[in-house]
Every structure is written in structure tokens, then in C-alpha cells.
């Protein structure tokens, strides 16, 4: 299994990536300054370029990005996001209903709201941390 991870300025990417790798999952990360979460042709081209370069099982992000959902939807490629901000304005976009999305939301009330709106692939997942990293910090 191989995951493409879009990395922006979120505090918990390294913990998530380290956990994927500890599970034996290959990851490839990329950063890109995204000015607009809904529409950005340069970002779409970069994401498409990376997805064309090699096969991935899905794309992963911390928080939900409609533009990533759009690219994945066009390719019928799963998009997995783990939302750690609330409220997350970018989730109030028609793309949340795409069947390729697998959205995990740390905020139970937000999760229930989107379920009530008819979003089928959304689940509650509390925040987490890499326990091994924390142990190393505490035992220095």
C-alpha cells in the first residue's frame, strides 16, 4: 500500500506519517502553498502530476480540502482526510458528498451534523499523537 500525503502547516502530520510507516505503509509527502481550497489550477496540475508519476492507493490530508476531493473524484481515487479543526469551513462544500471521500472528524458534533446532511463516508475519530515520540520527549 502506498499513500500520497499533501502536507500543509498542520501540527500532527509527522505523527500520522510515522504511524503509517510503522504499520508498513509506504508514504510520499508533498507540500504546496495553496491559496484557495476550492479552486487552484496550479495545485490541481501538481497533484495530477504526482498521481500520474506512480500509483497510489489513496490521497491523505489533515483537514478536508475540496480541491483534493475534486481531483480524487475525477480519478475515482479514494481521498482520506482527518479533520482536526472545528469549525472547518472548507467542509461546507458540495464535494463532501463524493463517494471517494473517507472523512474522519475529531469533533463529534460536527461529524453528526454532516451525517444528518447525508454525508455517507464520515466517522468520528478523536485526536491522537505518536506515543513513542511523546515517550522519547518525556524520557530525555
N, C-alpha and C positions, 0 to 999 in steps of 0.2 A: 504494500500500500504506500502511496506517495501523496502528500498534501502540499498544495501551494498556499502559502500564508502571506496575505497582504498585511504589512506592518505599518502602523502609524504610531503616534505618540501615546500609546497606552502603557500603563504601568505593569501589566501582567502578561505580556507576550512571552517573555523568556520562560516563565514558569510553565506556560501552556506548551510551548515548543519543547522544552526539556521533558515534559511528561509524555508527549507524543513519541519522542525519541526513546525514552525509557521503555515504552511499550513496543518498540521495534518498528515504529512507523517512520518512514523517510519523510523529511520535510525540506522544502525550499522556500525561503522567505524573500520578499522584495518590498522595498519602500518606494513611495511615490507621493509627492506633495499634492494632495487632492483638494482643489479649491472649491469644488461643488460636488456634493454627494449624489446628486441626481443626474447631472449631465456634465460630461467632460470627455471630449473626443480623444484627447491625448492619452488620458488614463485608460480608456477603453482599448485603444491601439496597443498600449504597453501590456495590458492584461491579456489581450488576444495573442500578442507576440509570444508571451511566456507560455500560454496554454498551447500554442501551435508548436513550440520548440520540443516539448516532450509530454508524455501522458501523465495526467494527474487523476486521482480518484475523486477529489473534490477540492474546492477552494474554501479556506477558513479565514475568518476575521474576528477580532474582538470588536464588538458592536456591529450593527447592521448597516450596510452600505447599499442603497438601491442600485447604484451603478454596477456593483459587483453582481447583484442579483440579476440585472438585465443581461449581462454578458453570459452568466451561467445558464440563464433561462434559454437564450438563443442557442446554446450548445447542448442543452439537456444534460448539463453537468451539475451535480449536487453542490449547493452552497451552504456551508455550515457557519453560523455566527453565534457568538456568545456575548450577549448584551450585558454590560456592566455599568451602564449609566441610566439614570431614570430622572425625569422622562427623557426618552431618546426620540427626538423629533424626526430623525431620518426613518424611523419605523412607520410613521404615518404616511405611507406611500403605497400606491396600488400594488407594487411589486411584492409586498409581503405575502400575497396570496399565491405566488408561483409555487407549483408543486416541487420544484427543485430545491426550495429553501428548507432548511432544518434550523430553526431558530431556538436558541436556549436563552432564557431571560432570568437574570438573578432576582428580579422584582416580581414576586408572586402576584401582586395586584395588577401589574402591567400585563403579565402573562395571561391572567384571567380575562382582562379587557380584550386582548387580541383574540383569545379563544371565542369570546362572546361575539366578536365581529365576524367570525367564520374562518380565521386563520387556522388551518388544519395542522401544520407542522410547527408547533410551538410548544416548548416544555419549560418548566421551571427548573433552573439549575443554580443553586446558590454560588456565591463567590468562593474561590478556593486559592490555595497557594502551594508551591512546591515545598513540601515538608522537609525534604532533605536539605534544600537551600536554607531554610529557616534554622534547622538544626545546626548547620555549619556556622551561621551567624551567631547563634547563642553559645556555641562552644569554642569560640575563638580565644 
